[in-house]
Amino acid sequence: MLPQQVKVSDITDENSAQTYLNQAIMTTFCRVLDSSRLSPDVVMRLLATAVGATYREVATAHQDGQCPCGWRPVPDADIEALRSSLEDAAAPKIADDLHSMVIAGRA
């Protein structure tokens, strides 16, 4: 069964935001892959470049501290956090991780 689509109006917390972004990125990836002659690894690299460019644009807009959100970019730490998040999400999941196990029944 496919997971239920999350709409922008459904975003209420970090988890629902993550689900929405996962779906949007997968949809974009599939569309680019389907409409181009590019290989999956090239499209993945383009996605990573897009994330980096998005970071750079948002960080530049926040450099002067004029945004009311209060975020101040720290490029070295921020880029390391992005790299770590990518690595954690892309690494194979360990089979004994309870979050990745399929429910076999009930107690």
Backbone as CSV, one residue per row, in Angstrom:
resi,resn,N_x,N_y,N_z,CA_x,CA_y,CA_z,C_x,C_y,C_z
1,MET,0.841,-1.174,0.000,0.000,0.000,0.000,0.892,1.244,0.000
2,LEU,0.559,2.212,-0.839,1.323,3.452,-0.904,0.966,4.351,0.268
3,PRO,1.952,5.092,0.781,1.641,6.016,1.871,0.731,7.134,1.370
4,GLN,-0.069,7.656,2.271,-0.978,8.737,1.911,-0.186,9.998,1.591
5,GLN,-0.569,10.670,0.513,0.100,11.903,0.118,-0.115,12.972,1.190
6,VAL,0.932,13.728,1.461,0.858,14.832,2.408,0.783,16.121,1.601
7,LYS,-0.176,16.969,1.929,-0.317,18.264,1.264,0.371,19.320,2.123
8,VAL,0.698,20.447,1.507,1.331,21.541,2.250,0.481,21.910,3.462
9,SER,-0.816,21.913,3.295,-1.703,22.277,4.408,-1.672,21.256,5.545
10,ASP,-1.110,20.063,5.288,-1.002,19.021,6.320,0.250,19.164,7.182
11,ILE,1.150,20.067,6.813,2.412,20.195,7.541,2.162,20.905,8.865
12,THR,2.381,20.157,9.953,2.157,20.712,11.284,3.372,20.568,12.191
13,ASP,4.335,19.743,11.770,5.508,19.507,12.602,6.656,19.028,11.717
14,GLU,7.780,18.737,12.334,8.961,18.314,11.585,8.730,17.001,10.838
15,ASN,8.012,16.069,11.453,7.754,14.775,10.820,6.908,14.922,9.552
16,SER,5.831,15.694,9.626,4.986,15.876,8.440,5.714,16.700,7.378
17,ALA,6.568,17.633,7.795,7.381,18.386,6.832,8.354,17.456,6.124
18,GLN,8.962,16.525,6.869,9.891,15.562,6.273,9.176,14.667,5.268
19,THR,7.996,14.194,5.631,7.219,13.346,4.725,6.868,14.101,3.450
20,TYR,6.441,15.348,3.589,6.099,16.166,2.422,7.317,16.362,1.523
21,LEU,8.451,16.716,2.110,9.664,16.919,1.318,10.115,15.624,0.649
22,ASN,10.050,14.504,1.362,10.405,13.206,0.763,9.559,12.934,-0.480
23,GLN,8.252,13.155,-0.363,7.352,12.911,-1.490,7.629,13.873,-2.644
24,ALA,7.845,15.149,-2.337,8.097,16.144,-3.385,9.398,15.844,-4.128
25,ILE,10.426,15.466,-3.391,11.717,15.177,-4.018,11.636,13.895,-4.845
26,MET,10.972,12.864,-4.340,10.836,11.625,-5.109,10.042,11.871,-6.391
27,THR,8.979,12.665,-6.300,8.182,12.994,-7.484,9.024,13.742,-8.507
28,THR,9.785,14.727,-8.047,10.655,15.497,-8.940,11.718,14.605,-9.559
29,PHE,12.345,13.764,-8.746,13.366,12.837,-9.237,12.796,11.958,-10.354
30,CYS,11.636,11.360,-10.109,11.024,10.467,-11.097,10.658,11.205,-12.377
31,ARG,10.160,12.425,-12.248,9.802,13.203,-13.441,11.032,13.534,-14.276
32,VAL,12.112,13.957,-13.623,13.340,14.276,-14.357,13.905,13.014,-14.995
33,LEU,13.925,11.939,-14.252,14.441,10.671,-14.774,13.616,10.205,-15.978
34,ASP,12.304,10.314,-15.865,11.403,9.857,-16.920,11.489,10.719,-18.180
35,SER,11.689,12.026,-18.006,11.655,12.929,-19.158,13.029,13.211,-19.755
36,SER,14.071,12.677,-19.159,15.427,12.926,-19.668,16.097,11.598,-19.998
37,ARG,17.262,11.693,-20.535,18.060,10.485,-20.787,19.173,10.374,-19.741
38,LEU,18.995,11.066,-18.637,20.003,11.066,-17.583,19.883,9.804,-16.735
39,SER,21.015,9.350,-16.228,21.010,8.170,-15.362,20.627,8.580,-13.934
40,PRO,20.168,7.622,-13.133,19.771,7.939,-11.757,20.874,8.619,-10.946
41,ASP,22.138,8.188,-11.117,23.210,8.804,-10.331,23.422,10.259,-10.723
42,VAL,23.239,10.596,-11.988,23.374,11.992,-12.417,22.238,12.824,-11.826
43,VAL,21.020,12.308,-11.864,19.879,13.039,-11.311,20.043,13.212,-9.801
44,MET,20.551,12.189,-9.108,20.820,12.304,-7.667,21.837,13.411,-7.395
45,ARG,22.895,13.454,-8.197,23.909,14.494,-8.021,23.303,15.879,-8.259
46,LEU,22.427,15.990,-9.256,21.755,17.264,-9.517,20.866,17.667,-8.341
47,LEU,20.192,16.693,-7.729,19.385,16.982,-6.539,20.257,17.497,-5.396
48,ALA,21.399,16.860,-5.185,22.312,17.304,-4.126,22.810,18.721,-4.410
49,THR,23.099,19.011,-5.677,23.530,20.357,-6.056,22.422,21.367,-5.789
50,ALA,21.180,20.985,-6.066,20.046,21.872,-5.813,19.889,22.164,-4.320
51,VAL,20.110,21.158,-3.478,20.045,21.376,-2.024,21.148,22.343,-1.596
52,GLY,22.347,22.145,-2.127,23.449,23.053,-1.808,23.173,24.477,-2.258
53,ALA,22.621,24.636,-3.455,22.296,25.970,-3.965,21.193,26.620,-3.132
54,THR,20.231,25.810,-2.689,19.166,26.331,-1.829,19.754,26.815,-0.506
55,TYR,20.654,26.022,0.073,21.314,26.448,1.313,22.023,27.780,1.097
56,ARG,22.814,27.867,0.032,23.585,29.083,-0.229,22.664,30.296,-0.368
57,GLU,21.562,30.155,-1.095,20.632,31.262,-1.300,19.977,31.695,0.014
58,VAL,19.522,30.722,0.795,18.870,31.039,2.073,19.884,31.620,3.059
59,ALA,21.083,31.051,3.111,22.122,31.560,4.013,22.505,32.989,3.650
60,THR,22.622,33.269,2.368,22.956,34.625,1.922,21.879,35.610,2.359
61,ALA,20.626,35.206,2.259,19.520,36.078,2.658,19.494,36.321,4.165
62,HIS,20.152,35.462,4.938,20.153,35.588,6.397,21.458,36.154,6.958
63,GLN,22.416,36.468,6.119,23.722,36.936,6.592,23.643,38.204,7.431
64,ASP,22.786,39.126,7.054,22.756,40.417,7.746,21.877,40.431,8.985
65,GLY,21.229,39.322,9.294,20.408,39.243,10.497,19.100,40.004,10.417
66,GLN,18.668,40.367,9.230,17.439,41.143,9.074,16.166,40.295,9.114
67,CYS,16.304,38.995,8.948,15.123,38.132,8.956,14.625,37.967,10.397
68,PRO,13.330,38.101,10.616,12.798,37.976,11.977,12.891,36.569,12.566
69,CYS,13.222,35.560,11.762,13.295,34.196,12.302,14.483,34.031,13.246
70,GLY,15.499,34.869,13.088,16.643,34.835,13.986,17.742,33.858,13.617
71,TRP,17.557,33.082,12.547,18.590,32.119,12.149,19.808,32.839,11.626
72,ARG,20.968,32.423,12.090,22.249,32.950,11.610,23.036,31.777,11.045
73,PRO,23.304,31.791,9.742,24.037,30.671,9.154,25.467,30.571,9.669
74,VAL,25.910,29.349,9.871,27.299,29.032,10.208,27.718,28.008,9.151
75,PRO,28.203,28.485,8.001,28.410,27.598,6.848,29.136,26.294,7.141
76,ASP,30.257,26.317,7.832,30.988,25.067,8.076,30.136,24.058,8.841
77,ALA,29.510,24.497,9.918,28.676,23.602,10.731,27.406,23.194,9.982
78,ASP,26.798,24.139,9.282,25.568,23.845,8.543,25.819,22.830,7.430
79,ILE,26.901,23.018,6.684,27.221,22.108,5.584,27.571,20.723,6.123
80,GLU,28.264,20.668,7.243,28.560,19.371,7.860,27.265,18.684,8.300
81,ALA,26.317,19.445,8.853,25.027,18.871,9.259,24.260,18.356,8.040
82,LEU,24.305,19.092,6.935,23.661,18.638,5.698,24.310,17.353,5.193
83,ARG,25.629,17.331,5.203,26.373,16.141,4.755,26.020,14.932,5.627
84,SER,25.975,15.139,6.927,25.656,14.060,7.861,24.225,13.553,7.659
85,SER,23.293,14.468,7.447,21.899,14.078,7.208,21.772,13.264,5.929
86,LEU,22.477,13.680,4.880,22.459,12.937,3.617,23.023,11.535,3.814
87,GLU,24.135,11.455,4.518,24.770,10.154,4.764,23.861,9.238,5.587
88,ASP,23.268,9.782,6.651,22.379,8.977,7.499,21.167,8.464,6.721
89,ALA,20.588,9.319,5.897,19.396,8.927,5.144,19.721,7.939,4.028
90,ALA,20.911,8.053,3.445,21.275,7.216,2.297,21.854,5.863,2.698
91,ALA,22.388,5.756,3.896,23.023,4.507,4.335,21.981,3.403,4.478
92,PRO,22.375,2.167,4.169,21.443,1.041,4.350,20.996,0.955,5.809
93,LYS,19.737,0.616,5.995,19.191,0.484,7.346,19.582,-0.872,7.924
94,ILE,19.932,-0.879,9.189,20.301,-2.111,9.883,19.029,-2.916,10.144
95,ALA,19.070,-4.199,9.844,17.888,-5.056,9.939,17.323,-5.156,11.352
96,ASP,18.151,-4.985,12.381,17.640,-5.120,13.742,17.152,-3.793,14.325
97,ASP,17.049,-2.776,13.489,16.502,-1.494,13.914,14.978,-1.642,14.010
98,LEU,14.408,-1.419,15.178,12.973,-1.615,15.372,12.129,-0.758,14.436
99,HIS,12.629,0.431,14.063,11.873,1.303,13.165,11.745,0.713,11.765
100,SER,12.681,-0.129,11.369,12.653,-0.682,10.011,12.026,-2.066,9.940
101,MET,11.685,-2.647,11.078,11.110,-3.994,11.083,9.635,-3.960,10.683
102,VAL,9.230,-4.997,9.951,7.834,-5.154,9.563,7.098,-5.836,10.708
103,ILE,5.935,-5.314,11.038,5.135,-5.900,12.113,4.619,-7.256,11.645
104,ALA,4.884,-8.307,12.428,4.521,-9.670,12.042,3.218,-10.131,12.681
105,GLY,2.756,-9.442,13.650,1.541,-9.858,14.348,1.296,-8.933,15.513
106,ARG,0.584,-9.442,16.489,0.351,-8.625,17.681,0.404,-9.495,18.921
107,ALA,0.745,-8.864,19.992,0.890,-9.605,21.244,-0.392,-9.579,22.035
